[in-house]
């Protein structure tokens, strides 16, 4: 995709129809990394068509796992057993999920070389929690010239209490523990649906994990080589689902969001209800009605099952056209307010101080050229365009392609004035 592509959004009126939520980026990348653990062929379904999925496939190829896309939504990965535990710098720097090869390679091969991972630009996200947990399991780390070199002849079980329920650290420690000698317990483990999805795959592969979905995971290590390849359907993307809810919230109308899992978004749906949205919740879908101006609320971001930091740009965009004033508090990543200046360009009344954003709603935003600084901020710009008079032109859309599977097409199909140029 060329760097000069743009998305143009115009407010045409209420949205109507149905939109299908694809599989979760934050799950499938970790499932792909788990294929390093065991030889064989993996069939993953409900796989989104994203740039990040392609980058992860390119990263895994020189390590020893080949990838094919035989049909839309399917990913077939083959691990022949010829694994080289080195992640190439030029690919690792492009995607933060590259850090997820650390646990599988270390536990399978006894060593790994990995460039410090990249990804979205919103402040420092060090991997010290990953390192401390793996050191407790017997790993030794050396850092030099931007590269991490980890060694461990055989990891051993340990009792690990995370200082923060880090998703990435939980995933790396679980994948490392499956071949460790003895029992590993992870207290204050992350509970996100994507973590559960990874654990579900590992159990299918033959791992012994209890406490899945709770803050205490217990992993009883099996012999190296005892796991086997498995097939798995990727969990639906709750962040993409929330994006379509936010779109109809600011544009008005009624949408059926297919394959949206309400149980993964309970706190978010409660807060959206407080803002004036109405929901009819099915087993595997949500119907949302937005027939009035939104009400302002106060929202803090918190680890799951709290309001995820990835929802925050959408919430701030909704608050920018809500009735009243709301305060959004960022408790997880201090640098995640860069998109606010873009919303202000569209006429939003937002003031940020430290971890807080005070949003005073205006009746409508006004179209202007804006830039997507990261995946979720880019989606928020698209949503903001639906709440703006005139034309909103969004550049930097390569960020959106990293996390959204045909956002433009899905919104256009339900009546949004949106095109890619």
Helices and strands as residue ranges (DSSP letters): E 7-10, E 15-20, H 25-34, E 40-45, H 51-63, E 65-68, E 74-79, E 86-87, H 89-92, G 96-100, H 101-109, E 111-115, H 128-136, E 140-144, E 147-151, E 159-161, H 167-177, E 183-187, H 193-204, E 208-210, E 216-220, E 232-233, H 238-251, E 253-258, G 262-264, H 266-274, E 278-281, E 285-290, E 299-300, G 309-311, H 312-319, E 325-329, H 340-345, E 349-353, E 356-360, E 365-366, E 369-371, H 375-386, E 388-389, E 391-395, H 398-403, H 407-412, E 417-420
